[in-house]
Amino acid sequence: MSMNPLLRRRYRLDETPVPFVLNGVAETGRRGDTVLTAILSVSGSLRQSEFTGEKRAGFCLIGACQDCYVMMADGRRVRACSTALLPGMAFITDVGAMAEIGHE
């Protein structure tokens, strides 16, 4: 997705890879990642604000606010900071991509 991920993985590089999809692109996280960690390891932002289109990266990072909610490709929303990444998860974090698949 982004050429400049917000997070750079320095540890746990040998953990089992966990495949996921971000805005239609196959990506890989690591066993033990949260959704937030996995997305920010491959992208410069977590999502776009549905109101302004501004890039967001989460706020409290402990599950107390609602800033890290991301849309799954099936239309469900999950709290990225406290949801474990599972193989095959698919996320739509780009407002334009949401409109293209009918999640407006």
PyMOL commands that set and color helices and strands:
alter all, ss='L'
color gray80, all
select helices_A, chain A and resi 35-40+95-101
alter helices_A, ss='H'
color red, helices_A
select strands_A, chain A and resi 17-22+25-30+47-48+55-56+69-72+77-79+90-92
alter strands_A, ss='S'
color yellow, strands_A
deselect
rebuild
show_as cartoon
